[in-house]
């Protein structure tokens, strides 16, 4: 039976060294690059539609979110809220760079083993916090190169995020740096097993759905006074 990324992390996170976590991210970005190279935008990237073959660990991205429900209203947004880019929440539409934002949230999820914004309802208040610059808190022990790339990818300004080619080149360099384990941080596991028990919360397993957010402010990066979630 194949596993999606969410299920895979739930079962395996405490055994994953940074070498393997970075390899996962590299593989996801490589597959997304193939999608972008075809001039297509995924529009709905999240850990529930990234699939890993149990036999050979080959990775696939499913559910190209082009259409969504047939009865969606013109002003509605379809997706899994914690992974939706702030400009999409503000009704500026999907672009290649909104996929890059989703990659950043996946990078955080792989680094932490937890779904993003795990303790928050997926509602208007979370949406406004994302637009106002709130991002998941960086996990202690995250390699600096990985952290910096993740932050670039979740910048509130899409123009400041790397394109897929730059992102792929950067993650490939990080992957090569860590693939032999020589740069492995001492603390590989940042969360205990008990911390992962909320992973199957019904709120989190709902996946993508329709959202309606009106009169949103312009997306911005958080100031020092706003604490990441």
C-alpha positions as CSV (number, residue, x, y, z in Angstrom):
1,X,0.0,0.0,0.0
2,X,1.3,3.4,-0.9
3,X,1.6,6.2,1.7
4,X,1.0,9.9,1.3
5,X,3.7,12.1,2.8
6,X,1.5,12.9,5.9
7,X,1.2,9.2,6.7
8,X,4.8,8.5,5.9
9,X,6.0,11.2,8.4
10,X,3.6,9.9,11.0
11,X,5.1,6.4,10.8
12,X,8.7,7.2,10.1
13,X,9.6,10.7,11.3
14,X,11.6,9.7,14.4
15,X,13.8,7.5,12.3
16,X,14.6,10.2,9.7
17,X,18.0,11.8,9.7
18,X,18.4,15.2,8.0
19,X,20.0,13.4,5.0
20,X,16.6,11.6,4.4
21,X,14.5,14.7,5.1
22,X,16.4,16.7,2.6
23,X,16.2,13.9,0.1
24,X,12.4,13.9,0.4
25,X,12.3,17.7,-0.3
26,X,14.7,17.3,-3.2
27,X,12.5,14.6,-4.7
28,X,9.3,16.7,-4.3
29,X,10.9,19.7,-5.9
30,X,12.2,17.6,-8.7
31,X,8.7,16.3,-9.5
32,X,7.3,19.8,-9.2
33,X,10.0,21.0,-11.6
34,X,8.7,18.5,-14.2
35,X,5.2,20.0,-13.7
36,X,6.4,23.6,-14.1
37,X,8.6,22.7,-17.1
38,X,5.3,21.7,-18.8
39,X,4.1,25.2,-18.1
40,X,1.5,23.9,-15.6
41,X,0.8,25.1,-12.0
42,X,-0.3,22.5,-9.4
43,X,-2.4,24.9,-7.3
44,X,-3.0,22.5,-4.4
45,X,0.2,21.1,-3.1
46,X,0.0,19.6,0.4
47,X,1.3,16.5,2.2
48,X,-1.9,14.6,1.5
49,X,-1.3,14.5,-2.3
50,X,2.4,13.6,-2.3
51,X,2.5,9.8,-2.6
52,X,5.4,7.5,-1.9
53,X,5.5,4.0,-3.3
54,X,6.1,1.5,-0.5
55,X,8.3,-0.8,-2.6
56,X,10.8,1.6,-4.0
57,X,10.0,4.9,-2.3
58,X,9.4,6.5,-5.7
59,X,7.5,9.8,-5.2
60,X,4.5,11.1,-7.1
61,X,2.4,14.3,-6.9
62,X,-1.3,13.7,-7.4
63,X,-4.4,15.9,-7.7
64,X,-3.4,18.7,-10.0
65,X,-5.7,21.3,-8.5
66,X,-6.8,22.9,-11.8
67,X,-10.6,22.7,-11.5
68,X,-11.8,22.1,-8.0
69,X,-15.6,21.6,-7.4
70,X,-17.8,22.4,-10.4
71,X,-20.1,24.5,-8.2
72,X,-17.4,26.7,-6.7
73,X,-18.2,30.4,-6.6
74,X,-16.0,32.8,-8.7
75,X,-14.5,34.4,-5.5
76,X,-13.9,31.2,-3.6
77,X,-10.5,29.5,-3.1
78,X,-10.0,25.8,-3.2
79,X,-7.2,24.2,-1.3
80,X,-5.7,23.1,2.0
81,X,-5.4,26.4,3.9
82,X,-2.1,26.1,5.7
83,X,-0.4,25.5,2.4
84,X,-2.1,28.3,0.4
85,X,0.0,31.3,-0.4
86,X,-1.0,34.6,1.1
87,X,-1.5,36.3,-2.3
88,X,-3.9,33.5,-3.2
89,X,-5.9,34.1,0.0
90,X,-6.0,37.8,-1.0
91,X,-7.6,36.7,-4.3
92,X,-4.6,37.5,-6.5
93,X,-4.8,34.0,-8.1
94,X,-2.4,31.1,-8.4
95,X,1.0,31.4,-10.1
96,X,4.2,29.3,-10.3
97,X,5.3,31.2,-7.2
98,X,2.3,30.1,-5.2
99,X,3.4,26.6,-5.7
100,X,6.8,27.6,-4.4
101,X,5.2,28.9,-1.2
102,X,3.5,25.5,-0.7
103,X,6.9,23.9,-1.1
104,X,8.2,26.0,1.8
105,X,5.4,24.8,4.1
106,X,6.1,21.2,3.0
107,X,9.8,21.8,3.9
108,X,8.7,22.9,7.4
109,X,6.4,19.9,7.7
110,X,9.2,17.5,6.8
111,X,11.6,19.3,9.2
112,X,9.2,19.0,12.1
113,X,7.1,15.9,11.5
114,X,4.0,17.9,12.2
115,X,1.3,19.3,10.0
116,X,1.6,23.1,9.7
117,X,-0.5,25.2,12.1
118,X,-1.4,21.9,13.9
119,X,-3.2,23.6,16.8
120,X,-5.2,26.1,14.8
121,X,-8.6,25.8,13.2
122,X,-8.5,26.2,9.4
123,X,-10.6,29.3,9.4
124,X,-10.7,33.0,8.6
125,X,-8.4,33.9,11.5
126,X,-5.7,31.5,10.3
127,X,-6.1,32.9,6.8
128,X,-5.6,36.5,8.1
129,X,-2.6,35.5,10.1
130,X,-1.0,33.9,7.1
131,X,-1.7,37.1,5.0
132,X,-0.2,39.2,7.9
133,X,3.0,37.2,7.8
134,X,2.6,34.4,10.4
135,X,4.6,31.3,9.5
136,X,5.4,28.1,11.4
137,X,8.1,28.4,14.0
138,X,11.5,27.1,12.8
139,X,12.4,23.8,14.5
140,X,15.6,23.8,16.6
141,X,18.4,21.9,14.8
142,X,17.2,22.9,11.3
143,X,20.3,23.3,9.0
144,X,21.0,26.9,8.3
145,X,21.1,26.4,4.5
146,X,17.7,24.6,4.6
147,X,16.2,27.3,6.9
148,X,17.3,30.1,4.6
149,X,15.9,28.5,1.5
150,X,12.6,27.7,3.3
151,X,12.3,31.4,4.3
152,X,12.9,32.6,0.8
153,X,10.2,30.3,-0.5
154,X,7.6,31.6,2.0
155,X,8.3,35.3,1.6
156,X,5.1,37.3,1.4
157,X,6.3,38.8,-1.9
158,X,6.1,36.2,-4.7
159,X,8.7,38.1,-6.6
160,X,11.2,37.4,-3.8
161,X,10.6,33.7,-3.9
162,X,13.0,31.6,-6.1
163,X,11.6,30.2,-9.4
164,X,11.6,26.4,-9.7
165,X,14.9,26.2,-11.5
166,X,16.7,28.2,-8.8
167,X,15.0,26.3,-6.1
168,X,15.9,23.0,-7.6
169,X,19.5,24.0,-8.0
170,X,19.7,25.2,-4.4
171,X,18.1,22.1,-2.9
172,X,20.3,19.9,-5.0
173,X,23.4,21.6,-3.5
174,X,22.0,21.1,0.0
175,X,21.2,17.5,-0.9
176,X,24.7,16.8,-2.1
177,X,26.1,18.4,1.1
178,X,24.1,16.1,3.4
179,X,23.8,12.9,1.3
180,X,26.7,11.1,2.9
181,X,25.7,12.1,6.5
182,X,28.9,13.9,7.2
183,X,27.1,17.2,8.0
184,X,24.3,15.6,10.0
185,X,23.3,17.7,13.0
186,X,23.7,16.0,16.4
187,X,20.0,16.2,17.2
188,X,18.1,14.5,14.3
189,X,14.8,14.2,16.1
190,X,13.3,17.4,17.3
191,X,10.0,16.1,18.5
192,X,9.1,13.1,20.6
193,X,6.7,10.4,19.4
194,X,4.0,11.7,21.7
195,X,4.1,15.0,19.8
196,X,3.1,13.3,16.6
197,X,-0.1,11.7,18.1
198,X,-2.3,14.6,17.0
199,X,-1.2,14.0,13.4
200,X,-4.5,12.1,12.7
201,X,-6.7,14.8,14.0
202,X,-9.9,14.9,11.9
203,X,-9.5,18.6,11.3
204,X,-6.1,17.9,9.7
205,X,-7.2,15.0,7.5
206,X,-10.0,17.0,5.8
207,X,-7.7,17.9,3.0
208,X,-8.6,20.6,0.5
209,X,-11.9,22.4,0.6
210,X,-13.5,25.6,-0.6
211,X,-12.7,28.8,1.3
212,X,-14.3,32.3,1.0
213,X,-12.2,35.2,2.3
214,X,-13.3,38.8,1.4
215,X,-11.6,42.1,1.9
216,X,-8.2,40.7,2.8
217,X,-5.3,43.0,3.4
218,X,-2.2,43.0,1.3
219,X,0.2,40.1,2.2
220,X,3.2,41.2,4.2
221,X,6.1,39.6,6.1
222,X,5.8,39.5,9.8
223,X,7.6,42.2,11.9
224,X,9.6,41.2,14.9
225,X,6.5,41.8,17.0
226,X,4.5,39.0,15.4
227,X,5.5,35.6,16.6
228,X,5.5,32.7,14.2
229,X,3.0,29.9,15.1
